[in-house]
Amino acid sequence: MGCVYDHQTVANGIRGRHVGDLMHSLVDKIVTTCKDLCRKHLQLDELKVQAANDRLEAAQCHRDSLIPHRSGVEEETLGKYDIDYHHR
């Protein structure tokens, strides 16, 4: 008595199962890769925003270092003298 199933049918069944497993595995890898890419893209965006904020803060510190610091009273006094001087 020979095999109940011919070898081609058995081979196709095995191949079909393997292809299905491979497809599942491939889809899982694609989904995982997409999630990783999205996560990395968001992290990159956050880093870009942080870098921009750091540059802005550095520029503001540099600007503030160029402006002499005066109290409000001194500014009012200087302004008053400037006005008095122009009226004379």
ABEGO torsion letter per residue (X at the ends): XBBABBAAAAAAAAAAAAAAAAAAAAAAAAAAAAAAAAAAAAAAAAAAAAAAAAAAAAAAAAAAAABBBBBAAAAAAAAAAAAAAAAX
